[in-house]
Amino acid sequence: MDYVKLPKTKRGEITFKKLCTAAEELFSENGFYDTEISDITKRAGVAAGTFYIYFSDKHGAFLHLLDELGRELRHEIRRAKEAQNLDSFIELERISVRTFFCFINKHFGLFRIVWQAQFVDVDSFKQYYERFSGGYIREIMKSQSTGEIQAFDPALISFVLMGIHSFVALKHFVFDGSALDEAVVEQVVEFIAHGLLRNTD
């Protein structure tokens, strides 16, 4: 990644983290185009030139945040699933939803950063979602092979599920400013498992 130079010392790691935190906050609050590098360094409490030790430019800082937040979220979901050692798709989905909501509860600025990406760097925007989709597709195909879920197009279903997660989290955390609610997690999982139609059998 030519747009970022990772720190090599403990002191550098602290400074780098300050810059990343400041950039995440400001891109979320003001948007990419209305954030200046001087705003980031001021918020981070570092000298203006320090920014260029780690990032090529503002665009590079944005791409790093997009990559890093996505990687961290995927890692947390994967780690949570592995800790439970489950095979059921719907139980794995429950873990995915809960972990995603927990992450967004801490990083709700991720929404604005990800959605700005379609205007800042559309290829990175697509890649962000396709990386999540790839993991989902593997789980969907495995569950389809056992007959647990229906044989819909796995890629299509991966985006349907991501859409459900994203927009429920947007409404709950960003629009309503609500705290994490296990009842919301269960409603989302119940909907995914059984859909809208009532069972009249």
MIRO-490118 format. One record per residue (C-alpha): x, y, z; residue in three letters. Coordinates in nm, 2 decimals, always signed. Each point is the difference from the previous one (the first is absolute). Example, Ala and Ser with C-alpha at 12.3 -4.5 7.8 and 13.67 -1.06 7.14 Angstrom:
{X = +1.23 Y = -0.45 Z = +0.78 resn = ALA}
{X = +0.14 Y = +0.34 Z = -0.07 resn = SER}
! end
This chain:
{X = +0.00 Y = +0.00 Z = +0.00 resn = MET}
{X = +0.19 Y = +0.31 Z = -0.12 resn = ASP}
{X = -0.24 Y = +0.23 Z = +0.17 resn = TYR}
{X = +0.10 Y = -0.09 Z = +0.36 resn = VAL}
{X = +0.33 Y = -0.06 Z = +0.18 resn = LYS}
{X = -0.06 Y = -0.20 Z = +0.31 resn = LEU}
{X = +0.20 Y = +0.11 Z = +0.31 resn = PRO}
{X = +0.31 Y = -0.20 Z = +0.11 resn = LYS}
{X = +0.03 Y = +0.12 Z = +0.36 resn = THR}
{X = -0.22 Y = +0.01 Z = +0.30 resn = LYS}
{X = +0.00 Y = +0.38 Z = +0.00 resn = ARG}
{X = -0.09 Y = -0.01 Z = -0.37 resn = GLY}
{X = -0.29 Y = -0.23 Z = +0.07 resn = GLU}
{X = -0.15 Y = +0.24 Z = +0.26 resn = ILE}
{X = +0.03 Y = +0.29 Z = -0.25 resn = THR}
{X = -0.14 Y = -0.20 Z = -0.28 resn = PHE}
{X = -0.30 Y = -0.11 Z = +0.21 resn = LYS}
{X = -0.07 Y = +0.36 Z = +0.10 resn = LYS}
{X = +0.00 Y = +0.10 Z = -0.37 resn = LEU}
{X = -0.23 Y = -0.29 Z = -0.09 resn = CYS}
{X = -0.24 Y = +0.08 Z = +0.28 resn = THR}
{X = -0.01 Y = +0.37 Z = -0.09 resn = ALA}
{X = -0.06 Y = -0.08 Z = -0.37 resn = ALA}
{X = -0.28 Y = -0.25 Z = +0.08 resn = GLU}
{X = -0.17 Y = +0.26 Z = +0.22 resn = GLU}
{X = +0.03 Y = +0.28 Z = -0.25 resn = LEU}
{X = -0.09 Y = -0.19 Z = -0.31 resn = PHE}
{X = -0.31 Y = -0.11 Z = +0.19 resn = SER}
{X = -0.09 Y = +0.34 Z = +0.13 resn = GLU}
{X = +0.09 Y = +0.22 Z = -0.30 resn = ASN}
{X = +0.04 Y = -0.23 Z = -0.29 resn = GLY}
{X = +0.31 Y = -0.07 Z = -0.21 resn = PHE}
{X = -0.01 Y = +0.31 Z = -0.22 resn = TYR}
{X = -0.06 Y = +0.24 Z = +0.29 resn = ASP}
{X = +0.29 Y = -0.14 Z = +0.21 resn = THR}
{X = +0.34 Y = +0.14 Z = -0.04 resn = GLU}
{X = +0.33 Y = -0.16 Z = +0.10 resn = ILE}
{X = +0.06 Y = +0.29 Z = +0.24 resn = SER}
{X = -0.33 Y = -0.09 Z = +0.17 resn = ASP}
{X = +0.12 Y = -0.36 Z = +0.05 resn = ILE}
{X = +0.34 Y = +0.09 Z = +0.14 resn = THR}
{X = -0.16 Y = +0.27 Z = +0.23 resn = LYS}
{X = -0.25 Y = -0.25 Z = +0.13 resn = ARG}
{X = +0.28 Y = -0.26 Z = +0.05 resn = ALA}
{X = +0.22 Y = +0.25 Z = +0.18 resn = GLY}
{X = +0.30 Y = -0.04 Z = -0.23 resn = VAL}
{X = +0.20 Y = +0.22 Z = -0.23 resn = ALA}
{X = -0.14 Y = +0.06 Z = -0.35 resn = ALA}
{X = +0.29 Y = -0.18 Z = -0.17 resn = GLY}
{X = -0.04 Y = -0.31 Z = +0.21 resn = THR}
{X = -0.29 Y = -0.10 Z = -0.22 resn = PHE}
{X = +0.22 Y = -0.07 Z = -0.30 resn = TYR}
{X = +0.23 Y = -0.23 Z = +0.19 resn = ILE}
{X = -0.28 Y = -0.25 Z = -0.01 resn = TYR}
{X = -0.24 Y = +0.09 Z = -0.28 resn = PHE}
{X = +0.05 Y = +0.11 Z = -0.36 resn = SER}
{X = -0.29 Y = +0.25 Z = +0.02 resn = ASP}
{X = -0.35 Y = +0.03 Z = +0.13 resn = LYS}
{X = -0.13 Y = -0.25 Z = -0.25 resn = HIS}
{X = +0.26 Y = -0.25 Z = +0.13 resn = GLY}
{X = -0.12 Y = +0.05 Z = +0.36 resn = ALA}
{X = -0.36 Y = -0.06 Z = -0.11 resn = PHE}
{X = +0.09 Y = -0.32 Z = -0.18 resn = LEU}
{X = +0.19 Y = -0.13 Z = +0.29 resn = HIS}
{X = -0.29 Y = +0.06 Z = +0.24 resn = LEU}
{X = -0.24 Y = -0.17 Z = -0.24 resn = LEU}
{X = +0.24 Y = -0.30 Z = -0.03 resn = ASP}
{X = +0.07 Y = -0.02 Z = +0.37 resn = GLU}
{X = -0.35 Y = +0.04 Z = +0.13 resn = LEU}
{X = -0.12 Y = -0.27 Z = -0.24 resn = GLY}
{X = +0.28 Y = -0.23 Z = +0.09 resn = ARG}
{X = -0.06 Y = +0.05 Z = +0.37 resn = GLU}
{X = -0.37 Y = -0.07 Z = -0.03 resn = LEU}
{X = +0.06 Y = -0.31 Z = -0.21 resn = ARG}
{X = +0.25 Y = -0.12 Z = +0.26 resn = HIS}
{X = -0.24 Y = +0.05 Z = +0.29 resn = GLU}
{X = -0.28 Y = -0.18 Z = -0.18 resn = ILE}
{X = +0.23 Y = -0.29 Z = -0.09 resn = ARG}
{X = +0.15 Y = -0.02 Z = +0.35 resn = ARG}
{X = -0.35 Y = +0.00 Z = +0.16 resn = ALA}
{X = -0.12 Y = -0.28 Z = -0.23 resn = LYS}
{X = +0.31 Y = -0.21 Z = +0.06 resn = GLU}
{X = -0.04 Y = +0.03 Z = +0.38 resn = ALA}
{X = -0.35 Y = -0.15 Z = -0.02 resn = GLN}
{X = +0.09 Y = -0.29 Z = -0.23 resn = ASN}
{X = -0.34 Y = -0.02 Z = -0.16 resn = LEU}
{X = -0.12 Y = -0.15 Z = -0.34 resn = ASP}
{X = -0.35 Y = +0.14 Z = -0.02 resn = SER}
{X = -0.03 Y = +0.29 Z = -0.24 resn = PHE}
{X = -0.26 Y = +0.18 Z = +0.20 resn = ILE}
{X = +0.20 Y = -0.03 Z = +0.32 resn = GLU}
{X = +0.31 Y = +0.13 Z = -0.18 resn = LEU}
{X = -0.22 Y = +0.28 Z = -0.14 resn = GLU}
{X = -0.11 Y = +0.09 Z = +0.35 resn = ARG}
{X = +0.37 Y = +0.04 Z = +0.10 resn = ILE}
{X = +0.06 Y = +0.21 Z = -0.32 resn = SER}
{X = -0.29 Y = +0.24 Z = +0.08 resn = VAL}
{X = +0.09 Y = +0.04 Z = +0.36 resn = ARG}
{X = +0.37 Y = +0.05 Z = -0.07 resn = THR}
{X = -0.07 Y = +0.25 Z = -0.28 resn = PHE}
{X = -0.24 Y = +0.20 Z = +0.22 resn = PHE}
{X = +0.26 Y = +0.01 Z = +0.28 resn = CYS}
{X = +0.26 Y = +0.13 Z = -0.24 resn = PHE}
{X = -0.23 Y = +0.26 Z = -0.14 resn = ILE}
{X = -0.09 Y = +0.11 Z = +0.35 resn = ASN}
{X = +0.37 Y = +0.09 Z = +0.05 resn = LYS}
{X = +0.07 Y = +0.12 Z = -0.36 resn = HIS}
{X = -0.33 Y = +0.14 Z = -0.14 resn = PHE}
{X = +0.22 Y = +0.24 Z = -0.20 resn = GLY}
{X = +0.08 Y = -0.30 Z = -0.21 resn = LEU}
{X = -0.34 Y = +0.05 Z = -0.18 resn = PHE}
{X = +0.10 Y = +0.34 Z = -0.13 resn = ARG}
{X = +0.35 Y = -0.10 Z = -0.09 resn = ILE}
{X = -0.12 Y = -0.31 Z = -0.20 resn = VAL}
{X = -0.27 Y = +0.18 Z = -0.18 resn = TRP}
{X = +0.22 Y = +0.30 Z = -0.08 resn = GLN}
{X = +0.23 Y = -0.25 Z = -0.16 resn = ALA}
{X = -0.23 Y = -0.04 Z = -0.30 resn = GLN}
{X = +0.09 Y = +0.37 Z = -0.09 resn = PHE}
{X = +0.36 Y = +0.00 Z = +0.13 resn = VAL}
{X = +0.12 Y = -0.33 Z = -0.14 resn = ASP}
{X = -0.27 Y = -0.22 Z = -0.16 resn = VAL}
{X = +0.23 Y = -0.30 Z = -0.05 resn = ASP}
{X = +0.08 Y = -0.01 Z = +0.37 resn = SER}
{X = -0.37 Y = +0.04 Z = +0.08 resn = PHE}
{X = -0.08 Y = -0.31 Z = -0.21 resn = LYS}
{X = +0.30 Y = -0.19 Z = +0.14 resn = GLN}
{X = -0.12 Y = +0.07 Z = +0.36 resn = TYR}
{X = -0.33 Y = -0.17 Z = -0.06 resn = TYR}
{X = +0.14 Y = -0.28 Z = -0.22 resn = GLU}
{X = +0.24 Y = -0.10 Z = +0.27 resn = ARG}
{X = -0.29 Y = -0.05 Z = +0.24 resn = PHE}
{X = -0.20 Y = -0.17 Z = -0.27 resn = SER}
{X = +0.28 Y = -0.25 Z = -0.07 resn = GLY}
{X = -0.02 Y = -0.13 Z = +0.36 resn = GLY}
{X = -0.37 Y = -0.02 Z = -0.01 resn = TYR}
{X = -0.01 Y = -0.19 Z = -0.32 resn = ILE}
{X = +0.21 Y = -0.28 Z = +0.14 resn = ARG}
{X = -0.23 Y = -0.03 Z = +0.30 resn = GLU}
{X = -0.31 Y = +0.01 Z = -0.22 resn = ILE}
{X = +0.13 Y = -0.26 Z = -0.24 resn = MET}
{X = +0.09 Y = -0.23 Z = +0.29 resn = LYS}
{X = -0.34 Y = +0.03 Z = +0.15 resn = SER}
{X = -0.17 Y = -0.05 Z = -0.34 resn = GLN}
{X = +0.20 Y = -0.32 Z = -0.04 resn = SER}
{X = -0.15 Y = -0.14 Z = +0.32 resn = THR}
{X = -0.35 Y = +0.11 Z = -0.10 resn = GLY}
{X = -0.02 Y = +0.24 Z = +0.29 resn = GLU}
{X = -0.09 Y = +0.30 Z = -0.22 resn = ILE}
{X = -0.15 Y = +0.04 Z = -0.34 resn = GLN}
{X = +0.20 Y = +0.00 Z = -0.32 resn = ALA}
{X = -0.02 Y = +0.37 Z = -0.08 resn = PHE}
{X = +0.30 Y = +0.17 Z = -0.17 resn = ASP}
{X = +0.26 Y = +0.02 Z = +0.28 resn = PRO}
{X = +0.14 Y = +0.33 Z = -0.11 resn = ALA}
{X = -0.34 Y = +0.16 Z = -0.02 resn = LEU}
{X = -0.09 Y = -0.13 Z = +0.35 resn = ILE}
{X = +0.32 Y = +0.13 Z = +0.14 resn = SER}
{X = -0.09 Y = +0.35 Z = -0.10 resn = PHE}
{X = -0.36 Y = -0.04 Z = +0.12 resn = VAL}
{X = +0.13 Y = -0.09 Z = +0.34 resn = LEU}
{X = +0.26 Y = +0.28 Z = +0.01 resn = MET}
{X = -0.28 Y = +0.24 Z = -0.10 resn = GLY}
{X = -0.22 Y = -0.12 Z = +0.29 resn = ILE}
{X = +0.29 Y = +0.04 Z = +0.25 resn = HIS}
{X = +0.10 Y = +0.34 Z = -0.13 resn = SER}
{X = -0.33 Y = +0.17 Z = -0.01 resn = PHE}
{X = -0.13 Y = -0.14 Z = +0.33 resn = VAL}
{X = +0.32 Y = +0.12 Z = +0.17 resn = ALA}
{X = -0.03 Y = +0.34 Z = -0.18 resn = LEU}
{X = -0.36 Y = +0.05 Z = +0.13 resn = LYS}
{X = +0.08 Y = -0.13 Z = +0.35 resn = HIS}
{X = +0.34 Y = +0.16 Z = +0.08 resn = PHE}
{X = +0.03 Y = +0.30 Z = -0.23 resn = VAL}
{X = -0.36 Y = +0.12 Z = -0.06 resn = PHE}
{X = -0.14 Y = -0.09 Z = +0.34 resn = ASP}
{X = +0.32 Y = +0.02 Z = +0.21 resn = GLY}
{X = -0.10 Y = -0.31 Z = +0.18 resn = SER}
{X = +0.22 Y = -0.23 Z = +0.20 resn = ALA}
{X = +0.07 Y = -0.36 Z = -0.09 resn = LEU}
{X = -0.32 Y = -0.20 Z = +0.05 resn = ASP}
{X = +0.00 Y = -0.38 Z = +0.00 resn = GLU}
{X = -0.37 Y = +0.00 Z = -0.10 resn = ALA}
{X = +0.08 Y = +0.18 Z = -0.32 resn = VAL}
{X = +0.27 Y = -0.27 Z = -0.08 resn = VAL}
{X = -0.26 Y = -0.27 Z = +0.06 resn = GLU}
{X = -0.26 Y = +0.16 Z = -0.22 resn = GLN}
{X = +0.25 Y = +0.04 Z = -0.29 resn = VAL}
{X = +0.11 Y = -0.37 Z = +0.04 resn = VAL}
{X = -0.37 Y = -0.11 Z = +0.02 resn = GLU}
{X = -0.08 Y = +0.19 Z = -0.32 resn = PHE}
{X = +0.30 Y = -0.15 Z = -0.18 resn = ILE}
{X = -0.10 Y = -0.35 Z = +0.12 resn = ALA}
{X = -0.37 Y = +0.02 Z = -0.07 resn = HIS}
{X = -0.08 Y = +0.31 Z = -0.22 resn = GLY}
{X = -0.31 Y = +0.21 Z = +0.00 resn = LEU}
{X = -0.27 Y = -0.26 Z = -0.07 resn = LEU}
{X = -0.17 Y = -0.16 Z = +0.30 resn = ARG}
{X = +0.00 Y = -0.38 Z = +0.02 resn = ASN}
{X = -0.36 Y = -0.10 Z = -0.04 resn = THR}
{X = +0.06 Y = -0.38 Z = +0.02 resn = ASP}
! end
